[in-house]
């Protein structure tokens, strides 16, 4: 009887932990390409595309960035990767000269339609 109780206890624990792992895995796969993070807004990192926060370019206009300056915000949104100049093929004009392009040299991660919540 004692061995049966020990065996049932061990099986119960194994089943419980395996369900928890499956639940965590399925929750992380529900929204691929979406991020949520908390950051403090610094107007000095603003560009014409938005503002740099935690390695992302968050698409907000300059007026909204000024209102949020110095505040902690929670940003949620879908990530879009924009190819940088280093990852695009070179283009040449009809004379064979390389066309000089403007833009960022490396790939950037953009959040185009962010949901922003002020935390403090």
N, C-alpha and C positions, 0 to 999 in steps of 0.2 A: 504494500500500500504506500509506503514511504517513497519507494522508487518511482511509482506512478505519479505521485504529487510533484516530485523533483522534475521528472520528465515533462509534465504538463507546464510547470513554471518556466522551464527553459524554452519550450516551444512557444508559449505565450509571449515571452520577451522577444524572441526572434521574429515572430509575426508582427508585433507592435512596431519594432524598429524598421522593418522593411516597408510597412505602410507609410511611415513618416518620410522615408527617403523618396518614395514614389510621389507623395504629395508635394514635396519641395521641388522635385524635378518638373512636374507638370505645371506648377505655378511659374517657374522661370521661363517656360516655353510659351506661355500664353500671349505675350506681347513682344515678339522679337523686333529689334530695331527701335525700341522705345527706351528712354532713359529718364531717371528722376534723380536730381541732386540738389543740394543746398549750397548756396554761394553768397558771398558778399559782393555787391555791385560796386565797381570802381569805374567812374566815368572816363578815366584815363585809358582804359582798354577798349573804348568804343571805336568802331570803324564805320564805313559807309554801309556795310552789310549788317551790322548789329554790334554786339558786344561780346568780347571773349570772356567766357566763364567755364572753369574746370576743363579746359581743352576743347570746348565747343564754341562755335560762333552762334550765339543766340540772336535770332532775328527780331529785334525790337527797334523802334525808331529812336532818334536821339532825344526827343522830348520826354519819352517814357523813361529812357535811361537816366535823364537828369532828375526825374521825380524819384527814381529808385536809388540814386547815388547814396552809398554808405549804408544801405539797408540789406539785411539778410533775406534772401528770397528762396523759394522752392520752385525749381523749374522742371516741368515734365513735357516731353514731346518726342516726336519721331525724328530719328537721326537720318540725315542725308549726307552722303560723302560726295564732295566736289573734287574732281581730279585736279591736281596741281600741274603746273607747266612741265615739271620734270617727268611726269607720267603720261604726257601726251606726245605724239609723234611730231617731229619738226616739220614745218611747212616752208616751202620755197616759192618765190615769185617766178614769173616767166623768164627772168634773166638768170635764175639759179641762185639768187641770194636768199639767205635765210630771213624769214619774216620774224621780226622782233615782236613778241607778244607781252602784254602786261598781265599781271595777276600774281597769285601766290605760287611759289615754287613747289611747295609740298601739298599733298592732299589735306583737305580740311573737313571737319565734321560740323555740319550745320544743323540747327534745330529751327526749321522754317516757321512753324506755327506753334510757338511754345505756350503752355499754360503756366502762368506765373502767380504765385501766392506769396504775399509778404509775411515773413515770420517775425521779424523784429528789426 
